[in-house]
Amino acid sequence: MQAAQPRPEQPLVSIVVPVLDEQDCVDELVRRVTAALGGTRFELLFVDDGSRDQTAVRVAALRAAAT
């Protein structure tokens, strides 16, 4: 039996990133992950644990820029 092949729009790699007050780091994290994974399809799942800074705003902006 062959393993099911992912559809082209599905990510091959999912990365869960817990964040807490990381507004100054998320842009660099996305840049580094993108560079490290090259052309691999991936998704970043940010889990904000109650940040009091602008982490959620930065993550939303990064998502908007990616779509």
C-alpha positions as CSV (number, residue, x, y, z in Angstrom):
1,M,0.0,0.0,0.0
2,Q,1.4,3.4,-0.9
3,A,1.2,6.3,1.4
4,A,-1.2,9.1,0.4
5,Q,0.6,11.9,-1.3
6,P,-0.2,15.4,0.0
7,R,-2.1,17.8,-2.3
8,P,0.1,20.6,-3.6
9,E,-1.7,23.2,-1.4
10,Q,-1.0,21.3,1.8
11,P,2.1,22.0,3.7
12,L,4.6,19.1,4.1
13,V,6.0,20.5,7.4
14,S,4.1,22.1,10.3
15,I,6.1,24.0,12.9
16,V,4.4,24.9,16.2
17,V,6.0,28.0,17.8
18,P,5.0,29.1,21.3
19,V,5.4,32.8,21.8
20,L,5.1,35.2,24.7
21,D,6.1,38.8,24.3
22,E,8.2,38.1,21.2
23,Q,7.2,41.0,18.9
24,D,10.9,41.7,18.2
25,C,11.7,38.1,17.2
26,V,8.9,36.8,15.0
27,D,10.0,38.5,11.8
28,E,13.5,37.1,12.1
29,L,12.1,33.6,13.0
30,V,10.0,33.6,9.9
31,R,13.0,34.7,7.8
32,R,15.3,32.1,9.2
33,V,12.8,29.2,8.9
34,T,12.0,30.2,5.3
35,A,15.7,30.2,4.5
36,A,16.4,26.9,6.3
37,L,13.6,25.1,4.6
38,G,14.3,26.4,1.1
39,G,11.5,25.4,-1.2
40,T,9.8,23.0,1.2
41,R,6.1,23.7,1.8
42,F,5.6,24.5,5.4
43,E,3.3,26.3,7.9
44,L,4.1,28.1,11.1
45,L,1.6,27.8,13.8
46,F,2.1,30.5,16.4
47,V,0.6,29.8,19.8
48,D,0.5,33.1,21.8
49,D,0.5,32.5,25.5
50,G,-1.0,35.9,26.5
51,S,1.6,38.3,25.1
52,R,1.3,41.9,26.5
53,D,3.2,43.4,23.6
54,Q,2.4,43.5,19.9
55,T,3.3,39.9,19.1
56,A,-0.2,39.1,17.8
57,V,-0.2,42.1,15.6
58,R,3.2,41.2,14.2
59,V,2.1,37.6,13.5
60,A,-1.1,38.9,11.8
61,A,1.0,41.2,9.6
62,L,3.3,38.4,8.6
63,R,0.4,36.3,7.7
64,A,-1.2,39.0,5.6
65,A,2.1,39.6,3.8
66,A,2.5,35.9,3.0
67,T,-0.9,35.6,1.3
